[in-house]
Amino acid sequence: MSQSAIATILTIVLIFFAALLCLGVRKSYLLQKENERLEAMNPQIEDEKDKPYKDFTQSHMYDKK
């Protein structure tokens, strides 16, 4: 094998792993943004838990005739 063939193979491998690294960093960034969004929703969920129970049986599906 010549040096140019080895250099070509190493370049292809380097590009492949660099692409995987970039995709991993991008995925990590997107997951961090999603986690921040979900953490921001957390107080809203706690507020809904503290609300009193609302009786839903008065809706049209449960008409008392």
BANU-599338 format. One line per 10 residues: number of its first residue (from 1); their letters; for each residue x, y, z of N, C-alpha, C, O. Coordinates in Angstrom, 2 decimals. Layout:
REM BANU-599338
NUM = A = X Y Z X Y Z X Y Z X Y Z ~ ...
REM end
This chain:
REM BANU-599338
1 = MSQSAIATIL = 0.84 -1.19 0.00 0.00 0.00 0.00 0.88 1.25 0.00 1.90 1.32 0.68 ~ 0.45 2.19 -0.76 1.23 3.43 -0.84 0.79 4.40 0.25 -0.25 4.25 0.88 ~ 1.62 5.38 0.45 1.31 6.38 1.47 0.04 7.16 1.13 -0.72 7.53 2.02 ~ -0.20 7.40 -0.12 -1.38 8.17 -0.51 -2.67 7.37 -0.23 -3.69 7.96 0.12 ~ -2.62 6.06 -0.39 -3.80 5.23 -0.09 -4.08 5.23 1.41 -5.23 5.31 1.83 ~ -3.03 5.14 2.20 -3.20 5.17 3.66 -3.73 6.53 4.10 -4.62 6.62 4.94 ~ -3.18 7.59 3.53 -3.64 8.94 3.87 -5.10 9.13 3.47 -5.85 9.78 4.20 ~ -5.51 8.59 2.33 -6.90 8.70 1.89 -7.84 7.96 2.84 -8.90 8.48 3.21 ~ -7.46 6.76 3.24 -8.28 5.98 4.16 -8.39 6.68 5.51 -9.48 6.76 6.08 ~ -7.28 7.19 6.01 -7.30 7.91 7.28 -8.15 9.18 7.20 -8.84 9.53 8.15
11 = TIVLIFFAAL = -8.10 9.86 6.08 -8.91 11.06 5.88 -10.40 10.72 5.90 -11.19 11.42 6.52 ~ -10.77 9.64 5.22 -12.17 9.21 5.20 -12.63 8.84 6.60 -13.73 9.21 7.01 ~ -11.79 8.11 7.34 -12.14 7.73 8.71 -12.27 8.97 9.59 -13.19 9.06 10.41 ~ -11.36 9.92 9.42 -11.41 11.16 10.20 -12.69 11.94 9.92 -13.32 12.43 10.85 ~ -13.07 12.05 8.66 -14.29 12.76 8.29 -15.51 12.05 8.87 -16.44 12.70 9.36 ~ -15.52 10.72 8.83 -16.64 9.96 9.37 -16.81 10.22 10.87 -17.92 10.50 11.33 ~ -15.72 10.11 11.63 -15.83 10.31 13.07 -16.08 11.77 13.43 -16.72 12.05 14.45 ~ -15.60 12.71 12.64 -15.90 14.12 12.87 -17.39 14.38 12.66 -18.01 15.15 13.40 ~ -17.97 13.73 11.65 -19.42 13.88 11.42 -20.21 13.30 12.59 -21.19 13.89 13.03 ~ -19.78 12.14 13.08 -20.46 11.55 14.25 -20.34 12.46 15.47 -21.30 12.61 16.22
21 = LCLGVRKSYL = -19.19 13.05 15.66 -18.99 13.96 16.78 -19.89 15.18 16.65 -20.50 15.61 17.64 ~ -19.98 15.74 15.46 -20.86 16.91 15.25 -22.31 16.55 15.50 -23.04 17.33 16.11 ~ -22.74 15.39 15.03 -24.13 14.97 15.27 -24.39 14.76 16.76 -25.47 15.09 17.25 ~ -23.42 14.22 17.48 -23.57 14.02 18.91 -23.66 15.32 19.68 -24.47 15.46 20.60 ~ -22.84 16.29 19.30 -22.87 17.60 19.95 -24.19 18.29 19.67 -24.77 18.92 20.55 ~ -24.66 18.18 18.44 -25.95 18.80 18.07 -27.10 18.17 18.86 -27.98 18.87 19.35 ~ -27.09 16.84 18.97 -28.13 16.13 19.72 -28.10 16.53 21.19 -29.14 16.71 21.81 ~ -26.90 16.65 21.75 -26.76 17.06 23.14 -27.32 18.47 23.35 -27.99 18.73 24.35 ~ -27.05 19.37 22.41 -27.57 20.73 22.49 -29.08 20.74 22.44 -29.73 21.45 23.21 ~ -29.66 19.97 21.52 -31.12 19.92 21.40 -31.76 19.33 22.65 -32.81 19.81 23.09
31 = LQKENERLEA = -31.15 18.30 23.23 -31.68 17.71 24.45 -31.59 18.69 25.62 -32.48 18.71 26.47 ~ -30.54 19.48 25.67 -30.40 20.47 26.73 -31.48 21.54 26.61 -32.06 21.96 27.61 ~ -31.76 21.99 25.39 -32.82 22.98 25.18 -34.18 22.40 25.57 -34.99 23.10 26.18 ~ -34.44 21.14 25.22 -35.69 20.49 25.57 -35.81 20.35 27.09 -36.89 20.54 27.64 ~ -34.72 20.03 27.75 -34.72 19.92 29.20 -35.03 21.27 29.85 -35.79 21.32 30.82 ~ -34.46 22.34 29.33 -34.75 23.68 29.86 -36.21 24.03 29.67 -36.83 24.64 30.54 ~ -36.78 23.66 28.53 -38.20 23.95 28.27 -39.08 23.17 29.24 -40.06 23.71 29.75 ~ -38.74 21.92 29.49 -39.53 21.11 30.41 -39.40 21.59 31.85 -40.36 21.55 32.61 ~ -38.21 22.06 32.21 -38.02 22.62 33.56 -38.84 23.89 33.73 -39.35 24.15 34.82 ~ -38.98 24.67 32.67 -39.80 25.88 32.74 -41.28 25.54 32.90 -42.03 26.31 33.51
41 = MNPQIEDEKD = -41.69 24.40 32.37 -43.09 23.98 32.51 -43.38 23.41 33.89 -44.55 23.34 34.27 ~ -42.39 23.02 34.62 -42.57 22.35 35.91 -43.44 23.15 36.88 -44.31 22.56 37.51 ~ -43.25 24.49 37.05 -44.14 25.23 37.96 -45.60 25.21 37.51 -46.50 25.22 38.34 ~ -45.83 25.18 36.21 -47.20 25.12 35.72 -47.85 23.81 36.13 -49.03 23.80 36.49 ~ -47.13 22.74 36.09 -47.65 21.44 36.48 -47.97 21.43 37.97 -49.00 20.90 38.38 ~ -47.10 22.01 38.77 -47.33 22.07 40.22 -48.57 22.91 40.52 -49.32 22.57 41.43 ~ -48.79 24.00 39.78 -49.97 24.83 40.00 -51.25 24.04 39.71 -52.24 24.19 40.42 ~ -51.23 23.22 38.67 -52.42 22.43 38.33 -52.71 21.37 39.38 -53.87 21.02 39.59 ~ -51.68 20.86 40.04 -51.89 19.86 41.08 -52.59 20.47 42.29 -53.34 19.79 42.99 ~ -52.34 21.75 42.55 -52.90 22.42 43.72 -54.32 22.92 43.49 -54.99 23.34 44.44
51 = KPYKDFTQSH = -54.80 22.88 42.26 -56.16 23.36 41.98 -57.18 22.40 42.58 -56.95 21.19 42.64 ~ -58.31 22.93 43.02 -59.35 22.03 43.54 -59.96 21.19 42.42 -59.89 21.55 41.24 ~ -60.53 20.07 42.80 -61.11 19.15 41.83 -62.31 19.81 41.15 -63.15 20.41 41.82 ~ -62.38 19.71 39.84 -63.50 20.27 39.09 -64.39 19.11 38.66 -63.93 18.15 38.03 ~ -65.65 19.20 38.98 -66.60 18.15 38.65 -66.94 18.25 37.17 -67.54 19.23 36.73 ~ -66.57 17.24 36.41 -66.80 17.25 34.97 -68.07 16.52 34.58 -68.38 16.42 33.39 ~ -68.82 16.01 35.53 -70.01 15.22 35.20 -71.18 16.10 34.77 -72.22 15.57 34.40 ~ -71.03 17.39 34.81 -72.10 18.30 34.39 -72.02 18.61 32.89 -72.79 19.43 32.39 ~ -71.13 17.97 32.18 -70.98 18.24 30.76 -72.10 17.59 29.96 -72.93 16.87 30.51 ~ -72.12 17.85 28.67 -73.19 17.37 27.81 -73.22 15.85 27.69 -74.26 15.28 27.36
61 = MYDKK = -72.12 15.19 27.95 -72.10 13.73 27.82 -72.88 13.05 28.95 -73.29 11.90 28.83 ~ -73.08 13.77 30.01 -73.74 13.19 31.18 -75.05 13.91 31.48 -75.40 14.12 32.64 ~ -75.77 14.27 30.43 -77.05 14.96 30.64 -77.99 14.10 31.45 -78.15 12.91 31.21 ~ -78.62 14.74 32.43 -79.62 14.04 33.24 -80.98 14.38 32.67 -81.44 15.52 32.79 ~ -81.61 13.42 32.04 -82.90 13.68 31.41 -84.02 13.16 32.26 -85.19 13.28 31.89
REM end
